[in-house]
């Protein structure tokens, strides 16, 4: 015997098309977010003259202490602009760079950038433990 379908039990199958507008909006916002949050430039590198492991130099190395706001060369205060000229003496071949407490990586990078053009300078960097 065939089953009787009551009118209220019938379901209308309707096919609605999905709207692509909201999907396109979300993709556009994601694309915009990733484009604005990324960087397209390369970071600059600072070549670091490494210390030598050979015979000790004839003259004692210069001692440069870098603080948060100050720089001292052999205990005497000096500015960052005058530091390369002071270390470029012909008899000076080595320097020890000590970082004080709280010195940021940007401050160290500024000092190393200033010293990168000093010729024949062997540089040892002491990092606080």
C-alpha positions as CSV (number, residue, x, y, z in Angstrom):
1,X,0.0,0.0,0.0
2,X,1.5,3.4,-0.9
3,X,2.3,5.8,1.8
4,X,0.1,8.8,2.1
5,X,1.9,12.2,2.3
6,X,0.1,14.8,4.1
7,X,0.4,18.3,2.8
8,X,2.0,19.7,5.9
9,X,4.7,17.0,5.9
10,X,6.0,17.8,2.4
11,X,9.1,19.9,2.3
12,X,9.8,22.2,-0.4
13,X,13.4,21.7,-1.6
14,X,14.6,25.1,-2.7
15,X,18.0,25.7,-4.0
16,X,19.4,29.1,-3.0
17,X,22.5,30.3,-4.6
18,X,25.2,31.3,-2.2
19,X,26.3,34.9,-2.3
20,X,30.0,35.4,-3.0
21,X,30.0,39.0,-2.0
22,X,30.8,38.4,1.7
23,X,33.5,35.9,0.8
24,X,35.2,38.4,-1.6
25,X,35.0,41.0,1.2
26,X,36.7,38.8,3.7
27,X,39.4,37.8,1.2
28,X,40.0,41.5,0.3
29,X,40.3,42.4,4.0
30,X,42.8,39.6,4.7
31,X,44.9,40.6,1.7
32,X,44.9,44.2,2.8
33,X,45.9,43.2,6.4
34,X,48.8,41.0,5.2
35,X,50.0,43.7,2.8
36,X,50.0,46.4,5.5
37,X,51.5,44.3,8.2
38,X,54.5,42.9,6.3
39,X,57.7,44.6,5.4
40,X,59.2,44.6,1.9
41,X,62.6,46.1,2.7
42,X,65.7,44.3,3.7
43,X,67.3,45.1,7.1
44,X,70.7,46.6,6.9
45,X,73.7,44.6,8.1
46,X,76.7,45.9,10.0
47,X,79.9,44.1,9.3
48,X,81.7,43.4,12.6
49,X,85.5,43.4,12.6
50,X,86.3,40.3,14.7
51,X,89.1,40.1,17.3
52,X,92.3,38.3,16.4
53,X,93.5,35.1,18.1
54,X,97.2,35.6,17.2
55,X,99.9,37.4,19.1
56,X,98.8,40.2,21.4
57,X,99.1,43.7,20.0
58,X,102.1,45.9,20.8
59,X,99.9,48.6,22.4
60,X,97.1,47.8,24.8
61,X,93.6,47.8,23.4
62,X,91.4,50.8,23.8
63,X,88.5,50.3,26.3
64,X,85.2,51.6,25.1
65,X,82.3,51.5,27.5
66,X,78.8,52.1,26.1
67,X,76.1,53.2,28.4
68,X,72.5,54.0,27.8
69,X,73.3,57.8,27.3
70,X,77.1,57.9,27.5
71,X,80.2,56.5,25.9
72,X,83.6,56.5,27.5
73,X,87.0,55.8,25.9
74,X,89.6,54.7,28.4
75,X,87.6,56.3,31.2
76,X,87.1,59.7,29.4
77,X,83.7,60.7,28.1
78,X,83.4,61.0,24.4
79,X,80.6,61.6,21.9
80,X,79.6,59.0,19.3
81,X,80.7,61.3,16.4
82,X,84.2,61.7,17.8
83,X,84.7,58.0,18.6
84,X,85.8,56.8,15.2
85,X,88.4,59.5,14.9
86,X,89.8,58.7,18.4
87,X,90.1,55.0,17.5
88,X,91.7,55.7,14.1
89,X,95.1,56.4,15.6
90,X,97.9,54.6,13.6
91,X,99.2,52.8,16.7
92,X,95.7,51.6,17.8
93,X,94.9,48.2,16.4
94,X,92.5,46.7,18.9
95,X,89.5,47.9,21.0
96,X,87.3,46.3,23.6
97,X,83.7,47.3,23.5
98,X,81.9,46.8,26.8
99,X,78.1,47.2,27.1
100,X,76.7,48.7,30.3
101,X,73.4,47.5,31.9
102,X,70.3,48.5,30.0
103,X,72.0,49.2,26.6
104,X,69.6,48.5,23.8
105,X,70.4,46.6,20.6
106,X,69.8,49.8,18.7
107,X,72.4,51.7,20.7
108,X,75.0,48.9,20.0
109,X,74.1,49.0,16.3
110,X,74.6,52.8,16.3
111,X,78.1,52.4,17.8
112,X,79.1,49.5,15.5
113,X,77.8,51.6,12.5
114,X,80.0,54.5,13.5
115,X,83.1,52.2,13.9
116,X,82.7,50.1,10.7
117,X,84.8,52.5,8.7
118,X,87.8,52.6,11.1
119,X,90.5,50.7,9.3
120,X,92.8,48.0,10.9
121,X,90.7,48.0,14.1
122,X,90.1,44.6,15.7
123,X,87.0,44.8,17.9
124,X,86.0,42.6,20.8
125,X,82.5,43.0,22.2
126,X,81.8,42.1,25.8
127,X,78.1,41.5,26.5
128,X,76.9,41.6,30.1
129,X,75.8,38.2,31.5
